[in-house]
Amino acid sequence: MIFSLLLPLAGCMTTRTDSNSLGKNMPESNKASQAVNAARIHTELAQRYMDSGDLQTALEKVTKALQFDPNYAPAHTVIAVIYERINKLPEAEQHYRKAVELEPAKGGPNNNLGVFLCHTGKIAEANGYFRKAVADPFYQTPDVALTNEGVCQMRANDAKGAESSFRDAIARNPNNAEALFQLANVLYLNNDAFRARAFIQRFDALGHPTAASLKLGHDIESRLGNSEGALNYSKRLLGQFPDSEQARALDTTARP
């Protein structure tokens, strides 16, 4: 699954926020502005700590952000991700939902909640949020939400719906590698190896092969009766990912 997370981080931050002086002798508009700014800074710091793997400090920073402004939507997204990573799923869901409640029309929060719901088995509900994400005319990566929707549909054994979602994602972004791979896979599973070949070749042309993509390429060529093409994929798989599950799954007859 693909998140559209999280926040554009500022450069070196030199602003200091004194929580003891916040709001003293200031107009209400300035108090609110300072609170939002403090929430933003602490949220950005939380994301930096999260990206570096320090989840404990990240949680402390984003909790502080929400103390400054309980309605700062990006903070709810960041704390949701942290809770998900430490396997506190009820808390994560609560904050993903709060982010959507605060910004109901925005693509990012809707996509993120959709991904979480799909991961936790609430597939029918998840797809509704992917649709809301795509409907946001200002969402910069609707192809990401469409790809996530397709993966979720595959989990629900809706191959036809998944194919439609992946095709829509590729129409919006022809270089969406995940959508290209997933579409090749769904076509292969539907016994349409000829069309699957076209999409795995497009994926391969992006120059970032994976063990899964090379195995799929091998399987597609094998089904098409192209032993030379299948052998080429198997050589690449064994050469680049020799310890992968996909390499181990190669039939002995497929090994060079």
C-alpha positions as CSV (number, residue, x, y, z in Angstrom):
1,M,0.0,0.0,0.0
2,I,1.0,3.6,-0.7
3,F,0.6,6.4,1.7
4,S,0.5,10.0,0.5
5,L,2.2,11.0,3.7
6,L,3.0,13.3,5.2
7,L,3.9,16.9,5.4
8,P,6.2,19.2,3.5
9,L,9.0,19.8,5.9
10,A,10.4,23.3,6.3
11,G,14.1,23.9,6.0
12,C,16.3,24.6,9.0
13,M,13.8,25.9,11.6
14,T,15.1,28.7,13.8
15,T,11.7,29.7,15.2
16,R,11.4,29.1,19.0
17,T,8.0,28.8,20.6
18,D,7.8,29.7,24.3
19,S,4.9,27.8,25.6
20,N,4.9,29.8,28.9
21,S,4.5,33.1,27.1
22,L,2.0,31.8,24.4
23,G,-1.1,33.9,24.4
24,K,-0.2,36.4,27.1
25,N,-1.3,40.0,26.4
26,M,-2.1,39.2,22.8
27,P,-5.3,39.6,20.6
28,E,-7.3,36.4,20.2
29,S,-6.3,36.2,16.5
30,N,-2.6,36.3,17.3
31,K,-3.1,33.7,20.0
32,A,-4.8,31.4,17.5
33,S,-2.1,32.0,14.9
34,Q,0.7,31.3,17.4
35,A,-1.0,28.1,18.5
36,V,-1.3,26.8,14.9
37,N,2.3,27.7,14.2
38,A,3.4,25.9,17.3
39,A,1.4,22.8,16.3
40,R,2.9,22.9,12.9
41,I,6.5,23.1,14.2
42,H,6.0,20.3,16.7
43,T,4.3,18.2,14.0
44,E,7.2,18.7,11.6
45,L,9.7,17.8,14.4
46,A,7.6,14.7,15.1
47,Q,7.8,13.6,11.5
48,R,11.6,14.2,11.5
49,Y,12.0,11.9,14.5
50,M,9.6,9.4,13.0
51,D,11.5,9.3,9.8
52,S,14.7,8.7,11.7
53,G,13.1,5.8,13.7
54,D,12.8,7.6,17.0
55,L,9.1,6.9,17.5
56,Q,9.1,7.7,21.2
57,T,10.3,11.2,20.7
58,A,8.1,11.6,17.7
59,L,5.1,10.7,19.8
60,E,6.0,13.2,22.4
61,K,6.4,16.0,19.9
62,V,3.1,15.3,18.1
63,T,1.3,15.0,21.4
64,K,2.6,18.5,22.2
65,A,1.4,19.7,18.8
66,L,-2.1,18.6,19.6
67,Q,-2.0,20.3,22.9
68,F,-1.3,23.6,21.1
69,D,-4.1,22.9,18.5
70,P,-6.3,19.9,18.9
71,N,-7.7,20.6,15.4
72,Y,-4.5,20.6,13.5
73,A,-5.2,17.9,11.0
74,P,-1.6,17.0,9.9
75,A,-0.8,16.3,13.6
76,H,-3.6,13.7,13.7
77,T,-2.2,12.0,10.6
78,V,1.3,11.9,12.0
79,I,0.2,10.5,15.4
80,A,-2.0,8.0,13.6
81,V,1.0,6.7,11.7
82,I,3.0,6.4,14.9
83,Y,0.2,4.5,16.7
84,E,-0.1,2.2,13.7
85,R,3.6,1.5,13.8
86,I,3.6,0.6,17.4
87,N,0.5,-1.6,16.9
88,K,-2.0,0.6,18.8
89,L,-4.6,0.2,16.1
90,P,-7.7,1.6,17.8
91,E,-5.8,4.9,18.6
92,A,-4.5,5.0,15.0
93,E,-7.9,4.6,13.5
94,Q,-9.3,7.3,15.8
95,H,-6.7,9.8,14.6
96,Y,-7.0,8.9,10.9
97,R,-10.7,9.4,11.2
98,K,-10.2,12.8,13.0
99,A,-7.9,14.0,10.2
100,V,-10.7,13.2,7.6
101,E,-13.3,14.9,9.9
102,L,-11.2,18.0,9.9
103,E,-10.4,18.0,6.2
104,P,-13.2,16.0,4.7
105,A,-12.6,17.0,1.1
106,K,-8.8,16.6,1.0
107,G,-7.3,13.7,-0.9
108,G,-4.4,12.9,1.5
109,P,-6.3,12.2,4.7
110,N,-9.0,10.2,2.8
111,N,-6.3,8.1,1.1
112,N,-4.5,7.5,4.3
113,L,-7.7,6.4,6.1
114,G,-8.5,4.1,3.2
115,V,-5.1,2.4,3.4
116,F,-5.5,1.9,7.1
117,L,-9.0,0.4,6.8
118,C,-7.9,-1.9,4.0
119,H,-5.0,-3.1,6.1
120,T,-7.4,-3.9,9.0
121,G,-9.9,-5.7,6.8
122,K,-12.6,-3.0,6.4
123,I,-12.3,-3.2,2.6
124,A,-15.8,-2.0,1.6
125,E,-15.5,1.1,3.8
126,A,-11.9,1.7,2.6
127,N,-12.9,2.0,-1.1
128,G,-15.3,4.8,-0.3
129,Y,-12.4,6.9,1.1
130,F,-10.2,6.2,-2.0
131,R,-13.1,7.5,-4.1
132,K,-13.2,10.7,-1.9
133,A,-9.5,11.1,-2.3
134,V,-9.7,10.9,-6.1
135,A,-12.6,13.4,-6.1
136,D,-10.4,16.1,-4.7
137,P,-9.4,18.3,-7.7
138,F,-6.4,19.6,-5.9
139,Y,-5.0,16.2,-4.8
140,Q,-1.7,15.9,-6.6
141,T,-1.4,12.1,-6.6
142,P,-4.9,10.6,-7.4
143,D,-3.1,7.7,-9.1
144,V,-1.8,6.7,-5.7
145,A,-5.3,6.4,-4.3
146,L,-6.5,4.5,-7.3
147,T,-3.6,2.0,-7.0
148,N,-4.4,1.5,-3.3
149,E,-8.0,1.0,-4.2
150,G,-7.1,-1.6,-6.8
151,V,-4.9,-3.5,-4.3
152,C,-7.8,-3.4,-1.8
153,Q,-10.2,-4.7,-4.5
154,M,-7.8,-7.6,-5.1
155,R,-8.0,-8.5,-1.5
156,A,-11.8,-8.6,-1.9
157,N,-11.4,-10.9,-5.0
158,D,-12.8,-8.1,-7.2
159,A,-10.4,-8.6,-10.1
160,K,-12.6,-6.7,-12.5
161,G,-12.8,-3.6,-10.3
162,A,-9.0,-3.8,-9.6
163,E,-8.2,-3.9,-13.2
164,S,-10.3,-0.8,-13.8
165,S,-8.6,1.0,-10.9
166,F,-5.1,0.2,-12.0
167,R,-5.9,1.3,-15.6
168,D,-7.3,4.6,-14.3
169,A,-4.1,5.1,-12.2
170,I,-1.9,4.5,-15.2
171,A,-4.0,6.8,-17.4
172,R,-3.3,9.5,-14.9
173,N,0.4,8.7,-14.3
174,P,1.9,6.3,-17.0
175,N,5.0,5.9,-14.8
176,N,3.2,4.6,-11.7
177,A,5.3,1.6,-11.1
178,E,3.1,-0.1,-8.6
179,A,0.0,0.3,-10.8
180,L,1.9,-1.2,-13.8
181,F,3.1,-4.2,-11.8
182,Q,-0.3,-4.7,-10.2
183,L,-2.1,-4.5,-13.5
184,A,0.3,-7.0,-15.1
185,N,-0.3,-9.3,-12.1
186,V,-4.1,-9.1,-12.3
187,L,-4.1,-9.8,-16.0
188,Y,-1.8,-12.8,-15.5
189,L,-4.1,-14.2,-12.8
190,N,-7.0,-13.8,-15.3
191,N,-5.1,-15.9,-17.8
192,D,-4.4,-12.9,-20.1
193,A,-0.6,-13.4,-20.3
194,F,-0.3,-11.5,-23.6
195,R,-1.6,-8.2,-22.2
196,A,0.2,-8.8,-18.9
197,R,3.5,-8.9,-20.8
198,A,3.0,-5.4,-22.1
199,F,2.6,-4.0,-18.6
200,I,5.4,-5.9,-17.0
201,Q,7.7,-4.7,-19.8
202,R,6.6,-1.1,-19.1
203,F,7.3,-1.7,-15.4
204,D,10.7,-3.1,-16.3
205,A,11.5,-0.2,-18.5
206,L,11.4,2.1,-15.5
207,G,14.7,0.5,-14.4
208,H,13.8,-0.6,-10.8
209,P,13.1,-4.3,-11.0
210,T,12.1,-6.2,-7.9
211,A,12.1,-9.9,-7.1
212,A,8.4,-10.0,-7.5
213,S,8.4,-8.3,-10.9
214,L,11.2,-10.5,-12.3
215,K,9.3,-13.6,-11.1
216,L,6.1,-12.4,-12.6
217,G,8.0,-11.7,-15.9
218,H,9.3,-15.2,-15.8
219,D,5.9,-16.7,-15.2
220,I,4.3,-14.6,-18.0
221,E,6.9,-15.6,-20.5
222,S,6.6,-19.3,-19.4
223,R,2.9,-19.2,-19.9
224,L,3.4,-17.7,-23.4
225,G,5.8,-20.5,-24.3
226,N,8.8,-18.1,-24.6
227,S,11.4,-20.2,-22.9
228,E,14.2,-17.8,-23.8
229,G,12.4,-14.8,-22.3
230,A,11.6,-16.8,-19.2
231,L,15.2,-17.9,-18.8
232,N,16.3,-14.3,-19.1
233,Y,14.0,-13.2,-16.2
234,S,15.2,-16.2,-14.1
235,K,18.8,-15.3,-14.6
236,R,18.1,-11.7,-13.5
237,L,16.1,-12.9,-10.5
238,L,18.8,-15.3,-9.3
239,G,21.6,-12.7,-10.0
240,Q,20.0,-9.7,-8.4
241,F,17.8,-11.3,-5.6
242,P,19.4,-14.7,-5.0
243,D,18.0,-15.0,-1.4
244,S,14.5,-13.9,-2.2
245,E,11.4,-15.9,-1.7
246,Q,10.7,-15.5,-5.5
247,A,14.2,-16.9,-6.4
248,R,13.6,-19.9,-4.1
249,A,10.2,-20.4,-5.8
250,L,11.7,-20.9,-9.2
251,D,11.2,-24.4,-10.4
252,T,14.5,-26.3,-10.9
253,T,13.8,-26.5,-14.6
254,A,13.6,-22.7,-14.7
255,R,17.1,-22.3,-13.3
256,P,19.9,-21.6,-15.8
